[in-house]
Amino acid sequence: MIHPRYAPVVFALFMAFFMSGIMSLVVTTINIGFTDGLIISWLNSWPLTFAIAFPVIMVVSPVVRRIVMRLVATEVTAQR
């Protein structure tokens, strides 16, 4: 198993993998449509989008985490 201290990196790795795959497929489909070459074009663009997404997630996720912590209530008050 992976040590818990690496959890943010593992999270970023999986998030970048899935989001870059989905987004590159959507953008490729929008650009060229449902053609015979769609899968090949998508698989050619996915590595580049992943290479961009992973470092971006590593940099942006701590900022997003701080924003979320400010927006989310840290203490729940009792309802009357």
C-alpha positions in Angstrom: 0.0 0.0 0.0 1.0 3.6 -0.5 1.9 5.7 2.6 -0.9 8.2 3.6 1.5 11.1 3.2 1.4 10.6 -0.6 -2.4 10.8 -0.7 -2.5 14.3 -2.3 -0.2 13.2 -5.1 -2.1 9.9 -5.7 -5.4 12.0 -5.7 -3.9 14.4 -8.2 -2.6 11.6 -10.3 -6.0 9.9 -10.6 -7.9 13.2 -10.9 -5.6 14.3 -13.7 -5.9 10.9 -15.4 -9.7 10.8 -15.5 -10.4 14.5 -16.0 -7.8 14.8 -18.8 -9.2 11.7 -20.5 -12.8 12.9 -20.3 -12.1 16.5 -21.3 -9.8 15.6 -24.2 -12.4 13.2 -25.5 -15.1 15.9 -25.3 -13.0 18.5 -26.9 -11.7 16.2 -29.6 -15.3 15.1 -30.4 -16.4 18.8 -30.6 -13.5 19.6 -32.9 -13.7 16.7 -35.4 -17.1 15.1 -34.6 -17.9 11.4 -34.5 -15.6 10.3 -37.3 -13.6 7.1 -37.9 -10.4 8.8 -36.6 -12.0 10.0 -33.3 -10.4 7.4 -31.1 -6.9 7.7 -32.6 -7.1 11.6 -32.4 -8.3 11.3 -28.8 -5.6 8.9 -27.8 -3.0 11.1 -29.4 -4.2 14.2 -27.5 -4.7 12.6 -24.1 -1.1 12.3 -23.0 -0.5 16.0 -23.6 -3.6 17.0 -21.7 -2.6 14.7 -18.8 0.9 16.2 -18.8 -0.7 19.6 -18.4 -3.5 18.5 -15.9 -1.3 16.8 -13.4 1.0 19.7 -12.5 -1.9 22.1 -12.6 -3.9 20.0 -10.1 -0.8 19.8 -7.9 -0.6 23.6 -7.8 -4.3 24.5 -7.8 -5.7 21.9 -5.3 -4.2 23.4 -2.2 -5.7 26.8 -3.2 -9.0 25.2 -3.9 -8.9 23.4 -0.5 -8.3 26.7 1.3 -11.2 28.3 -0.5 -13.5 25.4 0.3 -12.6 25.5 3.9 -13.5 29.2 4.1 -16.8 28.6 2.5 -17.8 25.4 4.4 -19.1 25.9 7.9 -16.6 24.4 10.4 -19.1 24.3 13.2 -22.7 23.1 13.0 -25.0 25.0 15.3 -27.9 23.2 17.0 -31.2 23.7 15.3 -34.1 24.8 17.6 
